[in-house]
């Protein structure tokens, strides 16, 4: 088991709190000039972009997640159904990597299961400066945006 510094422990706790809800307002974890990279440039209201710059844009991701998108064809997942398995978290100085399998129901009732890997870079104030979100974007695109019935990878089955 790695021996983490206090800074690394704090960064791990911040990264985990983004998903377990213990942070209160998730926007408080981010620097004002933070960037969130997402490889699927089809987020509602942010179409065509993969780099989402600044806290106001990041708030659109944070507060828009799980919201119905009328007339967009998007079937968001119901955040209240989220659970995470296969959790792996490691830290190195300013970086934290968190990988997990997300299990959810979509707002239309479909099962959603996808593997995510988030790489966080923290600044000197302990705020997220850059977040890279890796996931099976093809799967998410087909389930959430094209409304296909698919099954995701099963890394630990």
Residue, then its C-alpha position, 0 to 999 in steps of 0.5 A: x500500500x502506498x504511503x501518501x503525503x497529507x497533500x495527496x490524502x487531501x487530494x484523494x479525499x477531494x476527488x472521491x467527494x466529487x462522486x460520493x456527495x460529501x463535498x456539498x457544492x461540487x463546484x467548490x472543488x474546482x479552481x475558478x480557471x479550471x478546465x474539464x476535458x471530456x472526450x465526447x463533444x456532445x454534452x448538451x449546451x456544450x456541443x462541439x467542445x471537449x475542453x470546458x474552461x472556467x468554473x461557470x462552464x464546469x458548473x453547467x456540467x456539474x449541475x446539468x448532469x442527470x437533467x432531462x434534455x427535452x427535444x434533444x434526444x438525450x437520455x441522461x442517467x438518474x444521478x440518484x441511482x448512481x453506484x460505483x464499483x471496481x474503485x481504484x484510486x492512486x495519487x502522485x504529487x498533484x495528480x489523482x487518478x480515479x477509475x470506477x465502474x458506474x452503474x445507473x438507470x437512465x431517466x427512461x429506465x435503461x440500465x447504464x454501466x460504463x467504466x470511467x477514469x478521471x485524472x485530476x491535477x490539483x493546484x497549490x490551494x488544493x483545488x482541481x485545476x485540470x480534470x481529464x475524463x476518460x470513458x467509453x464514449x462510444x457506449x455512452x453516445x449510443x446509450x445516452x444520445x442514440x438510445x441503443x440497448x448495449x452492454x458495457x465492459x465487465x473488467x472484474x467479472 
